[in-house]
Amino acid sequence: MNAQFAERHDRSPLAAIEAMSDWVFAVLKDSKTEKSVLIGHSMGSLVALEFAARAESTLRLAST
């Protein structure tokens, strides 16, 4: 995951929520993460929601 961060860190900022969601998906996939929890605040919540919408078939939702 550090390599993914370093690669992204050297580039210009991602301009769209969709691009940020794609980046999160790529980081999780490349790091072979089997389980994760996405929590966001402000723009981060939009990224988490976009990620959830795009990865709907692979999600298990937590219930409270």
MIDOSE-1310 file (N, C-alpha, C; in nm, 2 decimals, decimal comma, always signed):
residues 64
mnaq	+0,08/-0,12/+0,00/+0,00/+0,00/+0,00/+0,09/+0,13/+0,00; +0,20/+0,12/+0,06/+0,29/+0,24/+0,06/+0,33/+0,28/-0,08; +0,35/+0,18/-0,17/+0,39/+0,21/-0,31/+0,28/+0,28/-0,38; +0,15/+0,24/-0,35/+0,04/+0,31/-0,41/+0,03/+0,45/-0,36
faer	+0,05/+0,47/-0,23/+0,04/+0,61/-0,18/+0,15/+0,69/-0,24; +0,27/+0,64/-0,25/+0,39/+0,72/-0,30/+0,36/+0,75/-0,45; +0,31/+0,66/-0,52/+0,27/+0,69/-0,66/+0,17/+0,80/-0,67; +0,07/+0,80/-0,59/-0,03/+0,90/-0,60/+0,02/+1,03/-0,54
hdrs	+0,10/+1,02/-0,44/+0,16/+1,14/-0,37/+0,24/+1,23/-0,47; +0,30/+1,17/-0,57/+0,38/+1,24/-0,66/+0,31/+1,31/-0,77; +0,18/+1,29/-0,78/+0,10/+1,35/-0,89/+0,01/+1,46/-0,83; -0,06/+1,52/-0,93/-0,15/+1,63/-0,89/-0,27/+1,57/-0,82
plaa	-0,34/+1,64/-0,74/-0,46/+1,59/-0,66/-0,57/+1,54/-0,76; -0,64/+1,44/-0,71/-0,75/+1,39/-0,78/-0,86/+1,49/-0,78; -0,92/+1,51/-0,89/-1,02/+1,62/-0,90/-1,17/+1,58/-0,88; -1,19/+1,45/-0,89/-1,33/+1,41/-0,89/-1,35/+1,30/-0,78
ieam	-1,47/+1,30/-0,72/-1,51/+1,20/-0,62/-1,49/+1,06/-0,68; -1,53/+1,04/-0,81/-1,52/+0,91/-0,88/-1,38/+0,87/-0,88; -1,29/+0,96/-0,92/-1,14/+0,93/-0,93/-1,09/+0,89/-0,79; -1,13/+0,96/-0,69/-1,09/+0,92/-0,55/-1,14/+0,78/-0,51
sdwv	-1,26/+0,75/-0,55/-1,32/+0,62/-0,52/-1,24/+0,51/-0,59; -1,21/+0,54/-0,72/-1,13/+0,44/-0,79/-0,99/+0,42/-0,73; -0,93/+0,53/-0,68/-0,80/+0,52/-0,61/-0,81/+0,43/-0,49; -0,91/+0,45/-0,41/-0,93/+0,37/-0,29/-0,95/+0,23/-0,32
favl	-1,03/+0,20/-0,43/-1,05/+0,06/-0,47/-0,91/+0,00/-0,52; -0,83/+0,07/-0,59/-0,70/+0,02/-0,64/-0,61/-0,01/-0,52; -0,61/+0,08/-0,42/-0,52/+0,06/-0,31/-0,56/-0,07/-0,23; -0,69/-0,08/-0,21/-0,74/-0,20/-0,14/-0,71/-0,33/-0,22
kdsk	-0,73/-0,32/-0,35/-0,71/-0,44/-0,43/-0,56/-0,47/-0,44; -0,47/-0,37/-0,46/-0,33/-0,40/-0,47/-0,27/-0,45/-0,34; -0,33/-0,40/-0,23/-0,28/-0,45/-0,10/-0,34/-0,58/-0,05; -0,43/-0,64/-0,14/-0,49/-0,76/-0,11/-0,57/-0,76/+0,02
teks	-0,63/-0,64/+0,05/-0,71/-0,63/+0,17/-0,84/-0,70/+0,16; -0,87/-0,79/+0,25/-0,99/-0,87/+0,24/-1,10/-0,81/+0,31; -1,08/-0,73/+0,42/-1,18/-0,66/+0,49/-1,14/-0,52/+0,52; -1,23/-0,43/+0,51/-1,20/-0,29/+0,54/-1,32/-0,22/+0,59
vlig	-1,30/-0,11/+0,65/-1,41/-0,02/+0,69/-1,38/+0,12/+0,64; -1,47/+0,17/+0,56/-1,45/+0,31/+0,51/-1,54/+0,40/+0,59; -1,47/+0,50/+0,65/-1,54/+0,61/+0,72/-1,49/+0,74/+0,67; -1,58/+0,83/+0,63/-1,54/+0,95/+0,58/-1,61/+1,07/+0,64
hsmg	-1,55/+1,18/+0,64/-1,61/+1,31/+0,69/-1,60/+1,41/+0,57; -1,71/+1,48/+0,55/-1,71/+1,58/+0,45/-1,69/+1,52/+0,31; -1,58/+1,55/+0,24/-1,56/+1,50/+0,11/-1,53/+1,35/+0,12; -1,47/+1,30/+0,23/-1,44/+1,16/+0,25/-1,57/+1,08/+0,25
slva	-1,68/+1,14/+0,31/-1,80/+1,06/+0,31/-1,86/+1,04/+0,17; -1,83/+1,14/+0,08/-1,88/+1,12/-0,06/-1,80/+1,02/-0,13; -1,67/+1,01/-0,10/-1,58/+0,91/-0,16/-1,63/+0,77/-0,11; -1,65/+0,76/+0,02/-1,70/+0,63/+0,08/-1,84/+0,59/+0,02
lefa	-1,93/+0,68/+0,00/-2,06/+0,65/-0,06/-2,04/+0,61/-0,21; -1,95/+0,68/-0,28/-1,93/+0,64/-0,42/-1,86/+0,51/-0,43; -1,77/+0,48/-0,34/-1,71/+0,35/-0,34/-1,81/+0,24/-0,31; -1,90/+0,26/-0,22/-2,01/+0,17/-0,19/-2,10/+0,14/-0,31
arae	-2,13/+0,25/-0,38/-2,22/+0,24/-0,49/-2,15/+0,16/-0,60; -2,02/+0,18/-0,62/-1,95/+0,11/-0,73/-1,92/-0,03/-0,70; -1,89/-0,06/-0,57/-1,85/-0,19/-0,53/-1,96/-0,27/-0,46; -2,09/-0,23/-0,49/-2,20/-0,29/-0,42/-2,21/-0,44/-0,41
stlr	-2,17/-0,51/-0,52/-2,17/-0,65/-0,52/-2,07/-0,72/-0,43; -1,97/-0,64/-0,39/-1,86/-0,70/-0,31/-1,87/-0,66/-0,16; -1,98/-0,58/-0,13/-1,99/-0,53/+0,01/-2,07/-0,62/+0,10; -2,03/-0,62/+0,23/-2,12/-0,67/+0,33/-2,14/-0,55/+0,42
last	-2,26/-0,51/+0,44/-2,29/-0,39/+0,52/-2,30/-0,42/+0,67; -2,25/-0,33/+0,75/-2,25/-0,35/+0,89/-2,39/-0,30/+0,94; -2,44/-0,36/+1,04/-2,57/-0,32/+1,09/-2,55/-0,27/+1,24; -2,63/-0,18/+1,28/-2,61/-0,13/+1,42/-2,73/-0,17/+1,50
